[in-house]
Amino acid sequence: RRMVAENDLTSNDFILPIFVGIGRGRNDPIPSMPGVNRISVDLLDETVGEAQEAGIPAIVIFPEIEPGKKTPDAREALNPDNLVCQSIRKGTQSYPEMGIICDAALDPFNSDGHDGLLQDGIILNDETVEILCKQSVIQASAGCHIIAPSDMMDGRVGAIRNALDVAGYENVGILSYAAKYAS
């Protein structure tokens, strides 16, 4: 069977999602995902080290933003010292060979919970894309290797690519990990 198998799945094919939260020394279960925990940035080294030992080549970071920092304009997404950027710097400092992937989306930072900015109940596509571009450049400047947009804004991949290139991050990749069939 091994000889004629069509597919060969190894640890090289995995990306470890890491859910980070505020505080120190936190390793809290996420009730909606049994067996998955949210950790504080100070505990990132252990998790990333285990991933590297297992041969996993990359992690993807998902933050839990303090409720008081969530705003209708998602401004915390543009903070170069936000939870995501702290996690990127910690990961690249301790494990420089580990790939760091970041979700480009506003829903963790938006008090409305949407990936896009809202005005009178309508999502503002172009304004959202502009913020996603800025967010991507900030994540790249913190050391992110791959930007993974998960929002549903039209034209965001090309705009993010252009923003990264203009900012000098031509080697930061863009990874689609969500299928988009219609807006």
N, CA and C of each residue as an Amber inpcrd file, in Angstrom:
protein
   549
   0.8200000  -1.2060000   0.0000000   0.0000000   0.0000000   0.0000000
   0.8540000   1.2550000   0.0000000   1.9100000   1.2340000   0.7610000
   2.7730000   2.4020000   0.8320000   3.3480000   2.7390000  -0.5420000
   3.7150000   1.7130000  -1.2950000   4.3440000   1.9080000  -2.5890000
   3.3860000   2.5390000  -3.6140000   2.1070000   2.2010000  -3.5500000
   1.1750000   2.6720000  -4.5660000   0.2210000   3.7570000  -4.0580000
   0.4540000   4.2120000  -2.8730000  -0.4110000   5.2570000  -2.3240000
  -0.2820000   6.5330000  -3.1520000  -1.4120000   7.1810000  -3.4040000
  -1.4020000   8.4280000  -4.1680000  -0.8420000   9.5900000  -3.3570000
  -1.1320000   9.5740000  -2.0860000  -0.7520000  10.7050000  -1.2360000
   0.1430000  10.2530000  -0.1000000   1.0280000  11.1430000   0.2850000
   1.9170000  10.8890000   1.4040000   1.8430000  12.1050000   2.3160000
   1.2320000  11.9450000   3.4610000   1.0470000  13.0370000   4.4080000
   2.0740000  12.9150000   5.5200000   2.8900000  13.9760000   5.6750000
   3.9050000  13.9850000   6.7290000   3.7640000  15.2660000   7.5440000
   4.5700000  15.3860000   8.5860000   4.5400000  16.5990000   9.4020000
   4.9060000  17.8370000   8.5810000   5.6030000  17.6540000   7.4730000
   5.9390000  18.7800000   6.5900000   4.7040000  19.4380000   5.9870000
   3.5740000  18.7350000   6.0080000   2.3460000  19.2250000   5.3940000
   1.4330000  19.9480000   6.3850000   1.8500000  20.0490000   7.6360000
   0.9890000  20.6250000   8.6630000   1.3790000  22.0460000   9.0270000
   0.3840000  22.7850000   9.4450000   0.5580000  24.1160000  10.0260000
  -0.1720000  24.0660000  11.3640000   0.5080000  24.4750000  12.4290000
  -0.1080000  24.4470000  13.7560000  -0.8100000  25.7600000  14.0450000
  -2.1330000  25.7350000  14.2100000  -2.8200000  26.9550000  14.6370000
  -2.5570000  27.1860000  16.1260000  -2.1740000  28.4040000  16.4670000
  -1.9450000  28.7650000  17.8600000  -2.8720000  29.9120000  18.2090000
  -3.6340000  29.7080000  19.2570000  -4.5840000  30.7020000  19.7270000
  -3.9530000  31.4080000  20.9160000  -3.7200000  32.7160000  20.7610000
  -3.0580000  33.4790000  21.8180000  -4.0530000  34.4120000  22.4980000
  -3.8130000  34.6080000  23.7940000  -4.6750000  35.4850000  24.5780000
  -3.8500000  36.3880000  25.4730000  -4.5290000  37.2650000  26.1300000
  -3.8800000  38.2410000  26.9970000  -3.4360000  37.6010000  28.3050000
  -2.5870000  38.3240000  29.0220000  -2.1470000  37.8830000  30.3370000
  -0.8170000  37.1660000  30.2980000  -0.4960000  36.5660000  31.4370000
   0.7510000  35.7970000  31.5770000   0.4170000  34.4510000  32.2130000
   1.1580000  33.4350000  31.7990000   0.9880000  32.1180000  32.3820000
  -0.3600000  31.4820000  32.1120000  -1.0440000  31.9250000  31.0640000
  -2.3830000  31.3980000  30.7650000  -2.3100000  30.2810000  29.7350000
  -3.0220000  29.2230000  30.0350000  -3.1570000  28.0790000  29.1450000
  -4.5770000  27.5710000  29.3470000  -5.5340000  28.2760000  28.7340000
  -6.9500000  28.0610000  29.0010000  -7.6310000  27.2600000  27.9040000
  -8.4150000  26.2540000  28.2810000  -9.1750000  25.5030000  27.2830000
 -10.1590000  26.4190000  26.5400000 -10.3340000  26.1460000  25.2660000
 -11.3370000  26.8540000  24.4670000 -12.5550000  25.9390000  24.4120000
 -13.6420000  26.3090000  25.1100000 -14.7990000  25.4100000  25.2390000
 -15.3620000  24.9080000  23.9090000 -15.3490000  25.7290000  22.8650000
 -15.9320000  25.3180000  21.5860000 -15.0120000  24.4040000  20.7750000
 -13.7520000  24.2120000  21.2420000 -12.7990000  23.3460000  20.5440000
 -12.1300000  22.4240000  21.5590000 -12.7790000  21.3380000  21.9160000
 -12.2180000  20.4370000  22.9350000 -10.7970000  19.9990000  22.5880000
  -9.9070000  20.0850000  23.5760000  -8.5200000  19.6920000  23.3990000
  -7.6230000  20.8040000  22.8860000  -8.1950000  21.9660000  22.6300000
  -7.4240000  23.1070000  22.1280000  -7.4260000  24.1880000  23.1990000
  -6.2450000  24.7700000  23.4370000  -6.1120000  25.8030000  24.4630000
  -5.6880000  27.1230000  23.8530000  -5.9990000  28.1880000  24.5730000
  -5.5200000  29.5300000  24.2430000  -4.4000000  29.8300000  25.2290000
  -3.2500000  30.2590000  24.7090000  -2.0980000  30.4950000  25.5720000
  -1.6940000  31.9680000  25.5400000  -1.0270000  32.3830000  26.5990000
  -0.4660000  33.7300000  26.6230000   0.8800000  33.7140000  25.9040000
   1.3140000  34.8900000  25.4690000   2.5330000  35.0040000  24.6650000
   3.7510000  34.4290000  25.3910000   3.7950000  34.5690000  26.7150000
   4.9580000  34.0600000  27.4550000   5.0770000  32.5450000  27.4030000
   4.0180000  31.8450000  27.0360000   4.0620000  30.3810000  26.9300000
   4.2350000  29.9020000  25.4810000   4.4170000  30.8450000  24.5740000
   4.5240000  30.5010000  23.1540000   5.7270000  29.6140000  22.8510000
   6.8550000  29.8620000  23.5370000   8.0750000  29.0950000  23.2550000
   7.8650000  27.5950000  23.3730000   7.1880000  27.1660000  24.4120000
   6.9800000  25.7330000  24.6170000   6.1700000  25.1280000  23.4710000
   5.0970000  25.8070000  23.0870000   4.2310000  25.2900000  22.0210000
   4.9550000  25.2710000  20.6790000   5.6550000  26.3500000  20.3660000
   6.3800000  26.4150000  19.0960000   7.5200000  25.3950000  19.0900000
   8.1840000  25.2240000  20.2270000   9.2490000  24.2300000  20.3330000
   8.7470000  22.8180000  20.0810000   7.5710000  22.5100000  20.6350000
   6.9770000  21.1820000  20.4100000   6.6390000  20.9920000  18.9340000
   6.1320000  22.0370000  18.3030000   5.8060000  21.9540000  16.8700000
   7.0700000  21.7140000  16.0560000   8.1270000  22.4290000  16.3850000
   9.3860000  22.2610000  15.6500000   9.9400000  20.8550000  15.8540000
   9.9000000  20.3590000  17.0800000  10.3720000  18.9870000  17.3550000
   9.5970000  17.9560000  16.5510000   8.3090000  18.2140000  16.3360000
   7.4690000  17.2930000  15.5790000   7.6660000  17.4390000  14.0730000
   8.4860000  18.3930000  13.6550000   8.7460000  18.5860000  12.2400000
   7.7360000  19.4720000  11.5350000   6.8890000  20.1450000  12.2910000
   5.9000000  21.0490000  11.6970000   6.6300000  22.3300000  11.2830000
   6.4890000  22.7460000  10.0180000   7.2900000  23.8610000   9.5220000
   6.7440000  25.2630000   9.7960000   5.4840000  25.3600000  10.2160000
   4.9120000  26.6960000  10.3760000   3.7850000  26.7000000  11.3960000
   3.5760000  27.8930000  11.9570000   2.4370000  28.1230000  12.8470000
   1.5870000  29.2380000  12.2560000   0.3260000  29.2750000  12.6320000
  -0.5540000  30.3870000  12.2680000  -1.1520000  30.9170000  13.5620000
  -1.1680000  32.2290000  13.7070000  -1.5450000  32.8710000  14.9560000
  -2.9580000  33.4350000  14.8620000  -3.7680000  33.1110000  15.8770000
  -5.1220000  33.6520000  15.9950000  -5.2560000  34.2920000  17.3780000
  -5.5400000  35.6010000  17.4300000  -5.5720000  36.2830000  18.7170000
  -6.9710000  36.3740000  19.3320000  -6.9850000  36.4840000  20.6530000
  -8.1980000  36.8680000  21.3730000  -7.9250000  38.2710000  21.9060000
  -8.5980000  39.2320000  21.3480000  -8.3590000  40.6310000  21.6890000
  -9.2160000  41.0230000  22.8930000  -8.6070000  41.8050000  23.7840000
  -9.3450000  42.3120000  24.9380000 -10.5900000  43.0450000  24.4480000
 -11.7370000  42.7940000  25.0740000 -12.9740000  43.4520000  24.6290000
 -12.8600000  44.9770000  24.5760000 -12.1390000  45.5840000  25.4970000
 -11.9940000  47.0390000  25.5020000 -11.1770000  47.5840000  24.3480000
 -10.4400000  46.7140000  23.6630000  -9.6250000  47.1470000  22.5240000
 -10.3220000  46.9000000  21.1850000 -11.5200000  46.3240000  21.2350000
 -12.2810000  46.1140000  20.0110000 -13.0940000  47.3820000  19.7350000
 -12.9540000  47.9000000  18.5250000 -13.6300000  49.1300000  18.1400000
 -14.2940000  48.9690000  16.7740000 -15.2520000  49.8360000  16.4280000
 -15.8920000  49.7370000  15.1120000 -14.9150000  49.9300000  13.9500000
 -13.7900000  50.6290000  14.1930000 -12.8090000  50.8160000  13.1190000
 -11.6540000  49.8210000  13.2090000 -11.7230000  48.8850000  14.1410000
 -10.7250000  47.8010000  14.2910000  -9.3130000  48.3380000  14.4290000
  -9.1370000  49.4820000  15.0660000  -7.8330000  50.1560000  15.1170000
  -6.7380000  49.3330000  15.7750000  -7.0860000  48.3930000  16.6780000
  -6.0570000  47.5650000  17.3170000  -5.3240000  46.6850000  16.3010000
  -5.9550000  46.4080000  15.1650000  -5.2970000  45.6370000  14.0960000
  -4.0770000  46.3790000  13.5650000  -4.0520000  47.6960000  13.7330000
  -2.9610000  48.5200000  13.2120000  -1.9510000  48.9010000  14.2850000
  -2.0810000  48.3300000  15.4580000  -1.1460000  48.5840000  16.5510000
   0.0680000  47.6760000  16.3550000   1.2580000  48.2390000  16.1320000
   2.4410000  47.3950000  15.9000000   2.8830000  46.6080000  17.1310000
   2.2380000  46.8370000  18.2570000   2.5400000  46.0680000  19.4660000
   1.3180000  45.2780000  19.9400000   0.4110000  44.9800000  19.0050000
  -0.7700000  44.2000000  19.3980000  -0.3770000  42.7490000  19.6780000
  -1.3200000  41.9700000  20.1080000  -1.0700000  40.5920000  20.5200000
  -0.4690000  39.7470000  19.3930000  -0.9190000  39.9660000  18.1760000
  -0.3850000  39.2180000  17.0370000   1.0910000  39.5650000  16.8270000
   1.4050000  40.8540000  16.8200000   2.7990000  41.2830000  16.5940000
   3.7140000  40.8350000  17.7270000   3.2220000  40.8720000  18.9600000
   4.0130000  40.3550000  20.0810000   4.3160000  38.8730000  19.8660000
   3.3180000  38.1270000  19.4120000   3.4780000  36.6900000  19.1790000
   4.4540000  36.4130000  18.0430000   4.3630000  37.2100000  16.9800000
   5.2920000  37.0480000  15.8520000   6.7220000  37.2440000  16.3300000
   6.9590000  38.3430000  17.0300000   8.3160000  38.6460000  17.4990000
   8.8380000  37.5690000  18.4430000   7.9870000  37.0880000  19.3380000
   8.3920000  36.0320000  20.2720000   8.7520000  34.7640000  19.5000000
   7.9080000  34.3890000  18.5490000   8.1590000  33.1770000  17.7700000
   9.4210000  33.2550000  16.9340000   9.6310000  34.3700000  16.2480000
  10.8080000  34.4880000  15.3910000  12.0890000  34.6460000  16.1940000
  11.9890000  35.2320000  17.3710000  13.1700000  35.3890000  18.2260000
  13.6410000  34.0330000  18.7390000  12.7160000  33.2240000  19.2130000
  13.0770000  31.9310000  19.8020000  13.2770000  30.8330000  18.7620000
  12.5410000  30.8910000  17.6830000  12.5920000  29.8440000  16.6550000
  12.6530000  30.4930000  15.2700000  13.8070000  31.0600000  14.9000000
  13.9030000  31.8020000  13.6360000  13.6280000  30.9600000  12.3890000
  13.7760000  29.6450000  12.4900000  13.5230000  28.7920000  11.3210000
  12.0590000  28.3790000  11.1880000  11.2370000  28.7010000  12.1750000
   9.8100000  28.3660000  12.1270000   9.0780000  29.3790000  11.2570000
   8.2660000  28.8960000  10.3500000   7.4510000  29.7860000   9.5350000
   6.3260000  30.3830000  10.3660000   6.0800000  31.6790000  10.1930000
   5.0220000  32.3690000  10.9220000   3.9930000  32.8600000   9.9070000
   2.7580000  32.4160000  10.0940000   1.6460000  32.7880000   9.2190000
   0.6670000  33.6090000  10.0520000   0.1610000  34.6810000   9.4650000
  -0.7980000  35.5350000  10.1730000  -2.0890000  35.6710000   9.3870000
  -3.1720000  35.5710000  10.1000000  -4.4930000  35.8000000   9.5630000
  -4.6530000  37.3010000   9.3170000  -4.9920000  37.6840000   8.1070000
  -5.3160000  39.0790000   7.8180000  -6.8290000  39.1910000   7.7760000
  -7.3770000  39.7130000   8.8420000  -8.8240000  39.8740000   8.9680000
  -9.0920000  40.8210000  10.1220000 -10.2290000  41.4580000  10.0980000
 -10.5400000  42.4350000  11.1350000 -11.4650000  41.9010000  12.2210000
 -12.0630000  40.7260000  12.0210000 -13.0650000  40.2570000  12.9880000
 -12.5550000  40.1400000  14.4280000 -11.2860000  39.7700000  14.6990000
 -10.8740000  39.7310000  16.1040000 -10.7900000  41.1220000  16.7350000
 -10.6210000  42.1520000  15.9130000 -10.3840000  43.5130000  16.3800000
 -11.6170000  44.4030000  16.2970000 -12.6250000  43.9470000  15.5840000
 -13.8070000  44.7480000  15.2930000 -14.8870000  44.4980000  16.3450000
 -15.3830000  45.5540000  16.9520000 -16.4210000  45.4110000  17.9770000
 -17.7280000  44.8880000  17.3880000 -17.8800000  44.9970000  16.0690000
 -19.0710000  44.4530000  15.4140000 -18.9280000  42.9750000  15.1010000
 -17.6990000  42.4510000  15.2000000 -17.4600000  41.0420000  14.9300000
 -17.3460000  40.6990000  13.4590000 -17.4060000  41.6900000  12.5960000
 -17.3150000  41.4530000  11.1530000 -15.8670000  41.5460000  10.6830000
 -15.5950000  40.9010000   9.5550000 -14.2910000  41.0530000   8.9120000
 -14.1630000  42.4160000   8.2520000 -15.2850000  43.0450000   7.9930000
 -15.2650000  44.3360000   7.3210000 -15.8000000  45.4460000   8.2000000
 -15.4230000  46.6590000   7.8360000 -15.9550000  47.8340000   8.5210000
 -17.4090000  48.0140000   8.1080000 -18.2240000  48.4290000   9.0530000
 -19.6480000  48.6170000   8.7920000 -20.0310000  50.0890000   8.8560000
 -20.9560000  50.4720000   7.9870000 -21.5740000  51.7890000   8.0690000
 -23.0450000  51.6060000   7.7360000 -23.8840000  51.9130000   8.6930000
 -25.3330000  51.7480000   8.5280000 -25.6990000  50.3290000   8.0940000
 -25.0080000  49.3520000   8.6720000 -25.2970000  47.9520000   8.3870000
 -24.7270000  47.4310000   7.0850000 -23.9560000  48.2460000   6.3870000
 -23.3710000  47.8370000   5.1130000 -21.8580000  47.7220000   5.2900000
 -21.2920000  46.6170000   4.8020000 -19.8370000  46.4280000   4.8830000
 -19.1720000  47.2810000   3.8120000 -18.1660000  48.0420000   4.2440000
 -17.4240000  48.9370000   3.3500000 -16.2080000  48.1980000   2.8020000
 -16.3260000  47.6810000   1.5960000 -15.2760000  46.8600000   1.0030000
 -13.9490000  47.6010000   0.8570000 -13.9370000  48.7180000   0.1560000
 -12.6790000  49.3940000  -0.1670000 -11.9710000  49.9170000   1.0830000
 -12.7290000  50.4530000   2.0190000 -12.1450000  50.9480000   3.2620000
 -11.5480000  49.7990000   4.0770000 -12.2190000  48.6570000   4.0410000
 -11.7200000  47.4770000   4.7430000 -10.4310000  46.9740000   4.1010000
 -10.3930000  46.9190000   2.7830000  -9.1880000  46.4610000   2.0700000
  -8.0040000  47.3610000   2.4310000  -8.2440000  48.6480000   2.5300000
  -7.1730000  49.5800000   2.8940000  -6.5950000  49.2350000   4.2700000
  -7.4570000  48.9140000   5.2240000  -6.9750000  48.5430000   6.5650000
  -6.2820000  47.1820000   6.5340000  -6.8120000  46.2410000   5.7700000
  -6.1750000  44.9280000   5.6530000  -4.7590000  45.0550000   5.0930000
  -4.5700000  45.9730000   4.1570000  -3.2290000  46.2100000   3.5990000
  -2.2980000  46.7370000   4.6770000  -2.7610000  47.6980000   5.4490000
  -1.9380000  48.2540000   6.5320000  -1.6380000  47.1850000   7.5810000
  -2.6500000  46.3920000   7.9290000  -2.4670000  45.3080000   8.8980000
  -1.4130000  44.3260000   8.3950000  -1.4610000  43.9770000   7.1320000
  -0.5140000  43.0230000   6.5540000   0.9100000  43.5500000   6.5960000
   1.0940000  44.8170000   6.2960000   2.4300000  45.4170000   6.3310000
   2.9500000  45.4420000   7.7690000   2.0920000  45.7510000   8.7210000
   2.4910000  45.7570000  10.1360000   2.8990000  44.3480000  10.5750000
   2.1480000  43.3400000  10.1690000   2.4920000  41.9580000  10.5200000
   3.8120000  41.5540000   9.8600000   4.0030000  41.9540000   8.6130000
   5.2650000  41.6460000   7.9230000   6.4380000  42.3350000   8.6160000
   6.2460000  43.5650000   9.0370000   7.3350000  44.2830000   9.6990000
   7.6750000  43.6680000  11.0530000   6.7190000  42.9770000  11.6650000
   6.9800000  42.2790000  12.9270000   7.7200000  40.9630000  12.7020000
   7.7530000  40.4810000  11.4450000   8.4850000  39.2550000  11.1310000
   7.6480000  38.1390000  10.5440000   6.3930000  38.4000000  10.2540000
   5.5250000  37.3780000   9.6560000   6.0600000  36.9920000   8.2760000
   6.0240000  35.7040000   7.9660000   6.5250000  35.2070000   6.6830000
   5.4360000  35.0760000   5.6200000   4.2180000  34.7980000   6.0730000
   3.1100000  34.5770000   5.1410000   1.8610000  35.2570000   5.6910000
   1.2000000  36.0450000   4.8520000  -0.0740000  36.6720000   5.1920000
  -1.1740000  35.7730000   4.6320000  -2.1410000  35.4450000   5.4740000
  -3.2280000  34.5570000   5.0660000  -4.5650000  35.2740000   5.2410000
  -5.0140000  35.9970000   4.2090000  -6.2850000  36.7140000   4.3390000
  -7.4630000  35.7420000   4.4230000  -8.2870000  35.9380000   5.4470000
  -9.4600000  35.0750000   5.5920000 -10.7500000  35.8600000   5.4870000
 -10.6460000  37.1510000   5.2410000 -11.8300000  37.9810000   5.0960000
 -12.5000000  37.6600000   3.7650000 -13.5130000  38.3850000   3.4290000
 -14.2220000  38.1350000   2.1690000 -14.3240000  39.3960000   1.3160000
 -13.3430000  40.2920000   1.4530000 -13.3960000  41.5400000   0.7040000
 -12.8970000  41.3380000  -0.7220000 -13.5930000  41.9560000  -1.6560000
 -13.1950000  41.8770000  -3.0570000 -11.8960000  42.6330000  -3.2780000
 -10.9650000  42.0170000  -4.0150000  -9.7330000  42.6680000  -4.4170000
  -8.6510000  42.7130000  -3.3610000  -8.8430000  42.0240000  -2.2620000
  -7.8880000  42.1850000  -1.1590000  -6.5530000  41.5240000  -1.4280000
  -6.4880000  40.4100000  -2.1290000  -5.2130000  39.7230000  -2.3460000
  -4.2700000  40.5790000  -3.1880000  -4.7570000  41.1140000  -4.2900000
  -3.9360000  41.9800000  -5.1250000  -3.5090000  43.2420000  -4.3960000
  -4.4190000  43.8150000  -3.6230000  -4.0910000  45.0320000  -2.8750000
  -3.0500000  44.7470000  -1.7960000  -3.1870000  43.6230000  -1.0970000
  -2.2110000  43.2490000  -0.0660000  -0.8490000  42.9910000  -0.7080000
  -0.8420000  42.2920000  -1.8460000   0.4320000  42.0260000  -2.5330000
   1.1260000  43.3410000  -2.8840000   0.3620000  44.2730000  -3.4310000
   0.9250000  45.5660000  -3.8050000   1.4470000  46.3090000  -2.5720000
   0.6850000  46.3220000  -1.4860000   1.1000000  47.0220000  -0.2660000
   2.3830000  46.4210000   0.3030000   2.4700000  45.0910000   0.3110000
   3.6830000  44.4330000   0.8050000   4.8800000  44.7770000  -0.0800000
   4.6850000  44.7440000  -1.4020000   5.7770000  45.0450000  -2.3310000
   6.2640000  46.4770000  -2.1600000   5.3340000  47.4190000  -2.0810000
   5.6930000  48.8280000  -1.9330000   6.4620000  49.0610000  -0.6320000
   6.1010000  48.3220000   0.4150000   6.7580000  48.4690000   1.7200000
   8.0800000  47.6950000   1.7990000   8.4470000  46.9870000   0.7280000
   9.7200000  46.2700000   0.7190000   9.6360000  44.8350000   1.2070000
   8.4370000  44.2850000   1.2810000   8.2480000  42.9030000   1.7450000
   7.8510000  41.9940000   0.5910000   8.6400000  42.0460000  -0.4930000
   8.3500000  41.2320000  -1.6740000   8.4080000  39.7380000  -1.3900000
   9.1960000  39.3410000  -0.3830000   9.3470000  37.9170000  -0.0790000
   8.3420000  37.3910000   0.9320000   7.4690000  38.2310000   1.4320000
   6.3940000  37.7600000   2.3100000   5.3050000  37.1950000   1.4050000
   4.9540000  35.9400000   1.6570000   3.9710000  35.2710000   0.8120000
   2.5440000  35.5810000   1.2120000   1.6410000  35.2030000   0.3420000
   0.2080000  35.3030000   0.6150000  -0.3680000  33.9140000   0.4280000
  -1.1010000  33.4510000   1.4260000  -1.6580000  32.1040000   1.4140000
  -3.1710000  32.1720000   1.5500000  -3.8560000  31.6000000   0.6080000
  -5.3010000  31.4900000   0.7310000  -5.6070000  30.1990000   1.4680000
  -6.3400000  30.3130000   2.5550000  -6.7410000  29.1000000   3.2590000
  -8.2380000  29.0470000   3.4550000  -8.9300000  29.9300000   2.7830000
 -10.3830000  29.9130000   2.8280000 -10.8640000  30.0880000   1.3960000
 -11.8200000  29.2830000   0.9970000 -12.3640000  29.4090000  -0.3590000
 -13.3850000  30.5300000  -0.3840000 -13.3320000  31.3300000  -1.4230000
 -14.2940000  32.4160000  -1.5890000 -15.0400000  32.1730000  -2.8820000
 -16.3380000  31.9670000  -2.7690000 -17.1310000  31.6870000  -3.9490000
 -17.9250000  32.9050000  -4.3870000 -18.3180000  33.7640000  -3.4670000
 -19.0690000  34.9790000  -3.8060000 -19.0290000  35.9150000  -2.6080000
 -19.1340000  37.2090000  -2.8990000 -19.1680000  38.2030000  -1.8300000
 -20.5930000  38.4630000  -1.4170000
